[in-house]
Amino acid sequence: MPSLTLDIARRYLFGKKSTNSINIITGISVFGISIGTAALILILSVFNGFEGLLSGLFNSFNPDIQVLPAEGKYFEVTDDQILKLKSIPEIAGVSKTIEEVALFEYHKRQELGTIKGVDQEYTKVTGLDTMVIDGKYLLSQGQIQYAYVGVGMRNKLAINIDDRLSSIDIYMPTAKRKMMGTKEFNSKIVYPSGIFSVKSDNDSYIITSLELARSLLDKPNKISALELKMTAEANSKTTKAEVAAILGDQLVYKDRFQQDESFLKVMRIEKWISFLITGLTMLLIAFNLLGALWMIVLDKKKDISVLKALGFNSNDVRWLFLKLGLLISILGIIAGFAIALIFYFLQKEYGLIGVPEGFLMDSYPVRLKLTDFLLVSLTVLSIGWIASLIPSNQAAKSLKMLKIT
């Protein structure tokens, strides 16, 4: 009898009721579910948009795989190990880098920041050279050393990229004590060649050649990280295992997610907390559905007696009104999806809701995922099922109490 109960439930939903107030209450419940559904989709789409935006920004600076020392700041790799890494089919690029906090001075302005020394392979591993907003990516030319400056450090030091005669002085404390009366730090001068921006904390970096950074640190053979780029078809897990087999277990191997794991985890926690809060709000909206079904049960008392005469039992009647509740929920879900898609396209194309000046974007980023639609559908249907239990059980009790004469 499942198909018959579904057909009757559909007639109860769209058929005429004895009083107009039941139609109004049913319409309100559908509207409430649709608004809640749209809110859930849009909340997830905004968090997806932020996650995609920030991941894209990090991807310009972070490599596919980063190899770090398990202890200390620096480690060594041999030329033979580098050649073996490059022979791995899944590896498209290998770059040695070294970084440390340093003091920068430009026109008597001083700021602490991070100096990162990179080799010639670095641009094959990351897309940082494509993030230039002024000047160009250049680290050395002949005997002249240049620096590729993050926009954050450019702003702090008030660097004029067009001033070719003014240099940036870099000061690094020495690891070994020198003779009394001598300076306790190494220093180098570089000339700004370009300004880059990845819209993150990495904007406070100054990129120089690996040789210059090593000389500042007195670490001629050391590196602080080995950065690898994978081919498009490579698997991160298996590639990391191959790299570890060459370099050993004394190092730490991080993929893109692990490099910014704490930040992305916090964002995902916020995403699901927001989803949970909105889902709990849906429970309140579900009281409208409960009220609508209760009114329909009262309105259809005569029909219930007819159904009993036709051979319906209490379980059949319970399923009838459960299916009615699910039909109302499905109608609300469809309407909610339509509302969410309209707002999504308006936001995507016209920036319907903007953000204050000074942020990374002009309007809230949005991105839809099929899995979000499936998750929201399951959530709303579950809430609709729960809200339908009380009225459907009451309808089943009403059938038991009826006596056919």
N, C-alpha and C positions, 0 to 999 in steps of 0.2 A: 503493500500500500504506500510505499514511499513517494512514488510519482503523484499519486492522488492527493496526499497531504501537501506536497509542494504546489500543486495546481490550486488547491483551496487557499493556501497561504497567499499565493499571488493574487487571487481574487479578493481576499480580505484587504490586501494592501492597496490595490487600485480601485476596488469596488466602492460603491456608495455606502456611507455609514448612516445610522439613524439620526445622528446629530452632527452638525457641522463642526462642533468643537473638537471632535475626535480627529477630523481631517486636519484641523489647525495644529493640534498637539503632535500628530504624526509628522506633519510638515516641519514643525519646529525641531523634532528629534532628528530628522534627516538633515536639516540645515546645520544643527549643532555638530553632528558627526562629520559632515563635510568640512566645516571650519576646522575642527580638530585634526582631521586627516591632512588638510592642506598645511596646517601649522607644523605637523610632524615632518612632512616632506620638505618644507621650506627650511626648517631648522637644520635638518640633515644636509640639505644642499648648500647652505651657507658654510657649515663646518667643513664640508667636502671642498668648497671653493677656497677657503683659507688654507686648508691642508695642501691642496694642489699648488696654490700660489707660493706658499712658503717653502714647500719641497722643491719647487722649480728654482727658487732663489738659492737655496742651499746647494742644489745640484750644480750650479755654475761654479761653486767654490770647492765643494766636496768631491773626492774621487769615488769611483764605484767601490773600490776596496782600499782601505787604509791600514797599513801595517805599522804598529806602534810597539815600543818596548814594554814588556810586562813590568819591569822595575827600572827606575831611573828615567832620565830624559832622552838619552841618546843610545844608539847602537851602531854597528857596522855591518855592511854587506859587501861581499866580494864581487868583482867583475864577473866571475864564473857564475855566481848565483843570479846576477842580473841577466846574463845570457840565457840561463835556464828558464827564467821567468818569461822572457820574451819569446822563447820557443813554445810556450803553452799556446795552443790554438785559440783559446778563449780570451787571451790577454792581448789587447790592442795597443797598450802603452804602459811604460814604467817610468816613474819620475822619483828622483831623490830630493827630499826637502829637509830643511832645518829651520826651526823657529824659536824665538825667545823674546821676552819682554825687553825693550830697550828705551832709551831716552832720545827723543828727536828734538832738534832745535832748528828753527827757521826764522830769520829776522828777529832774533832774540826772544821768540816765543818758544816755550818748551812744553812738551807733552809726552807722557808715557804711552807706549803703544806696543804693537807686536811686529817684529821684523821677521819676514819669512824669506829664506833663501831658496831658490828653485833652480833646477837645471834646465837645459834646452828642451827636454822632453815634456816639460810641464804643460805646455799648451796642447799637447796631444792627449793629456789625461783629463784636464778640466777645460771648461769654456770661458775661463776668466778673461782671456784676451778679447773675447767678443763683448764684454760688459763695459768697454771703454765709453766714457761720456765726454772726455776731452783729451786731446793729445793722442798718444799711441802707446802700444805695448812695446817697450824697449828696455832692456836691462843692462846692456853694455855695448859700447861701440869703440873699438880700439882700446885706448887706455882709460877712457871716460866711463865711469860707472853711473848708471841711471837707476831710478826707482819708479815703480808703478804704484801709485798712491790711492788708498781707499778714500772715498768721498768724505767719510767721517773724519779721518785724519786731516784731509785737505781743509775742512772747515775749522778744525781745532787750531791748526797752524797758520791758517789764512794763506795757503800756498797759491801763488800766481803761476799757472802753468806756462804762461807766455813770457815770463821772466827767465830767460835762458842763462843768466849770469849768477843768479842766486842759488845756493846749494842748501841741501838739508844735511845737517851734521848729526851723525848717529853715534851715541855713546853707549858702551857696553862695559859693565864692571868686569874686571879680570878675575879669573878663578884663582890665580896664584898671586901672593903678595910680592910686590916689587921692592926695590931698594928705597930706603927713606928719601923723601924729596921728589920721587918720581910719581907720575900719575897712576891712580889705582883703576884706570879704565882704558879700554881701547876705543879709538874713534876712527870714523871714516866719513868721507863726504860723498854724497850722491846728488844727482840733478834730477828733478822730477820730469819724467817723460810723458806720463799720462795719468788720468784719473779714472778709476773704475768704481762701479757701484753694484752691489748685490743686495742692497736693502736689508742688511742685517748687521750683527756685531762685527762681522768680517770686514765691514767698511773702515774699521780702524787699523787695518793692516797696512804695512808698507812692504811691497814685494821687491826683492833685490836678487842679484845673482847668487847662486849657491856658494861660489868661491868667496865673495865678499862677506857673506854672513858667517861662513866658517872661520875666516880670518879674524872677524870681530870676536868670535867665541873661543878662539884658540882651539878649534876642533877640526883639524885638517882632514880627517878621515871619517868623521862621525856624521850621522844624520838623525833627525828626530822622527821622521816618518818616511815610509815608502808608499807612494801613491800609485794605484793601478787603475787602468781603464779596461773594462771588459767589452767584448764584442756584443752586438745586439742580441744574438741567440744564446749567449752564455748564461749558465745557471750560477747564481751567486754562491750557493752552499757548496756545490762541487768544486767551483773555481777556488774558493777559499781553502778547501782541503788540499788541492794541488799545490797552491802557493805555500801552505804550511809544511807540506812534505819537502819542499826545497829549502825553506828558511828555518824550519825547526819550530818546536813547541814553546820556546822561551819568549815568543812575541805574541802580541794581541792582534787579531784580524777582525776588522769591522767593515760591514757593508754600509750602504747609505743610511738605512734606518738606524743602525746602531750608532753611527756618528752623531746623530741628533736625537737619540733615543728618549732622553728625559723630556725634551721639549715636545716631541710628537706624542709621547704617552700622556702628558698633561693635557694636550689639545684633545686627544681622543677621550680622556676621562670627562672633560668638560662637555664634549659632544654627547656622550651617553647620559650624563647627568641631566642635561637639558632635555634630551629625549624622554627620560624617565619622568621629569617634572611635568612635561606636556602630556605624557601618557596618563599620569595621575589626574590631570585636569580632565582628560577624556572620561575618566570614571564618573566625575561629577556630571559631565554632559550626558552620560549614559542613563542618568535618572530620568531624563526626558523620554528616552526609549522605554524605560520601565513603565513610566506613566502612560505612554501611548498604548503599549501592549495591554496594560491593566484595563484601560478604557475599552479596548477592542474586545477583551474577554467578557467584560460586562455587557457590551453591546451584542455579543454573539451567543448569549446564553440559550436562546431558542435554537440557534443553529447547532449548538453542542448536543442538545436533546435529540435533534434529528440525526446527527452523526451517530449517536449511541444506538438509535433505532436501526441505522444502516449497518451496524456491526462494529463500529469503532470502539476500541477499548481506551483506557486511560493513557496508556503509553502512546497510542496513535495521536490522541489529542495533544499530549505534551509535545510530541515532535512537530505537530502542525504549528503550534505557536512559537516553538523554538525556531523553526524555519522562517516564520514570519519576522521574527526579530533579526535573523540573519539577512533576510531580504532587505529590510530597512537599513541595516548596516552596510550591505553591498551598495545600495543606492547612494548612501552617504559617502562611501569610499569613491565611487565613480565621480560624483560631483566634486569631492575634495581633490581628486587628482586633476580634474579639469581646472579648478581654481588655482591649484599649485602650478600647473603648467603655464597658465596665463601670466601669473606673477613672475614665474621664472623667465619667460621670454621678454617680458617688459623690463625686468631687472638686467637681463643679459644684453639687450639691445639698446635700452635707453637709460640705464642706471637709475631706476625708479627711486631707490633709497640710497642716498649718497652718504659719504663719511666726511668728517671735518678735514680741513686742510692740514697738511703735514703728515698724513698717512701714506701708505705705500700705493693706495689706489684711490680712484675718485668715487667709487661705489662699492657696495658689498659684493665680493665675488661669489658666484653660485655655480654648482656643478651637480648634475643629477646622476644617480647610479640606479641600475635596475634592481640591485639587491635592496636598496632603500624602499622601493615600491613594494617589494615582497614582504619586507619586515613590517612596514606600516600596515599593509593589508592584514597580515597575521595578527598584529597587535589590536587593530580595530575590531576584527572579527571575534577575537577572544573576549574583548570587552563587551561586544554586542551579545555574545553567547552568555556571559555571566549575567548581564542585565535581563536577559530573556528567561532565565531559570525560574524566578519567582512567579511571574505571570503564567508561564506554561504549567508549572506545578499547580497553581491555583485552578487553571482550566481543567487539569486532570482530576483534581478533587471535586470540582463541580460536576463532572461527568459521573463520578462514583456516587454522588449524592442524589442524582436523578433517578426517578423511578418511571419506567415506561408502563403506561396503562393500556 
